[in-house]
Amino acid sequence: MKYMLIMRATDEGFAQMGDVDFDEMLATIGRFNQEMIEAGVLLAAEGLDDAAEGVVVDYSAEPPVVTDGPYGETKELFGGFYILNVASKEEAIEWAKRSPMAGPGFKTEIRRVTTIDEFPQDNEWIKKERTWREATGQL
């Protein structure tokens, strides 16, 4: 099963990160990533640019309204993610507990990633997506 670990930090958590040497932070995260690679569970891991550089497309109006960042409250934002292939939610939780991005001001949200196999296989759009995934080596 695939699970996404969504890394969140409060303003205080982000401030703490600013006090850490960048090379030290990369080494710490790199060691954690290497553990997951060696365990065979890491599928993807990415950080996200500062929310101030992002935009939000709000569909509550017609036409949709685009707002430059920063947007939302800090607790609504996330700074990066991991996608793991693990046997259970409990295993995803255990990996999240080992994250170096931990302590006051940090949280990890864990959500299962649904698969194409969970949708009606006779649906024309699911068939098209499956064909695309097969053609691109994603299935």
C-alpha positions in Angstrom: 0.0 0.0 0.0 1.1 3.5 -0.7 1.0 6.2 2.0 1.9 9.9 1.7 3.7 11.5 4.7 2.9 15.2 4.5 5.4 17.2 6.4 3.9 20.2 8.2 5.5 22.9 10.4 4.2 25.9 12.3 5.8 29.3 12.1 7.9 28.3 15.1 9.0 25.1 13.4 10.0 26.9 10.2 11.9 29.4 12.3 13.8 26.6 14.0 14.8 25.3 10.6 16.3 28.6 9.8 18.7 28.2 12.7 20.0 24.8 11.4 23.1 24.6 9.1 21.8 23.8 5.7 24.5 21.1 5.0 23.7 19.5 8.4 20.0 19.5 7.6 20.7 17.8 4.2 22.9 15.2 5.9 20.2 14.5 8.6 17.4 14.1 6.0 19.7 12.3 3.7 20.4 9.6 6.3 16.7 9.2 6.9 16.0 8.9 3.2 18.8 6.4 2.8 17.2 4.2 5.6 13.9 4.2 3.7 15.7 3.4 0.4 17.6 0.5 2.0 14.3 -0.8 3.5 12.7 -0.6 0.0 9.8 1.6 1.0 10.7 5.0 -0.5 8.9 5.8 -3.8 9.2 9.6 -3.8 10.4 12.5 -1.6 10.1 16.1 -2.5 10.3 19.5 -0.7 8.2 22.4 -1.7 9.2 26.0 -2.4 8.2 28.8 0.0 4.4 29.3 0.2 5.0 32.9 -0.7 6.0 31.8 -4.2 2.8 29.7 -4.7 -0.7 30.6 -5.8 -4.2 29.3 -4.9 -6.9 28.8 -7.5 -10.3 29.3 -5.8 -13.2 27.7 -7.7 -15.9 29.3 -5.5 -16.4 32.1 -8.2 -16.7 32.1 -11.9 -14.2 32.5 -13.4 -11.9 31.0 -10.7 -9.9 33.5 -8.7 -6.1 33.2 -8.5 -4.5 34.5 -5.4 -0.7 34.9 -4.9 0.8 33.4 -1.8 1.4 33.4 1.0 -2.0 32.0 1.6 -3.9 30.2 4.4 -2.7 29.7 7.9 0.6 28.0 8.6 -1.2 25.0 10.0 -2.8 24.5 6.5 0.5 24.5 4.6 3.0 21.7 4.1 6.6 21.9 3.2 7.3 18.5 1.6 6.2 14.9 1.3 7.3 11.3 1.1 5.4 8.6 -0.7 6.1 5.2 0.8 5.2 1.7 -0.3 4.6 -0.2 3.0 2.4 -3.1 4.2 0.1 -1.1 6.5 -0.8 2.3 8.0 1.0 1.2 11.1 4.3 0.8 9.2 3.8 4.3 7.7 3.3 5.6 11.2 6.5 4.0 12.4 8.5 5.6 9.6 6.9 9.0 10.4 7.9 8.6 14.0 11.5 8.3 12.9 11.5 11.5 10.8 14.2 14.0 11.6 11.7 16.8 11.0 10.2 16.3 14.5 9.7 18.1 17.7 7.7 21.1 18.8 6.3 22.9 15.8 6.3 19.9 13.4 3.6 17.4 12.4 3.3 14.7 9.8 -0.1 13.9 8.2 -0.4 10.4 6.9 -2.8 9.6 4.1 -3.2 6.4 2.0 -2.7 7.0 -1.7 -5.5 5.3 -3.6 -4.6 3.2 -6.7 -6.2 3.0 -10.1 -7.3 -0.6 -9.2 -9.8 0.8 -6.7 -11.9 2.4 -9.4 -14.4 0.8 -11.9 -12.2 -0.9 -14.5 -14.8 -0.7 -17.2 -15.0 3.1 -17.0 -13.6 4.7 -20.2 -11.5 7.3 -18.3 -10.0 4.6 -16.1 -9.1 2.6 -19.2 -7.5 5.7 -20.7 -5.5 6.4 -17.6 -4.4 2.8 -17.3 -3.2 2.9 -20.9 -1.3 6.1 -20.2 0.2 4.6 -17.0 1.3 1.5 -18.9 2.8 3.5 -21.7 4.8 5.7 -19.3 5.9 2.8 -17.1 3.9 3.9 -14.1 1.8 0.8 -13.6 
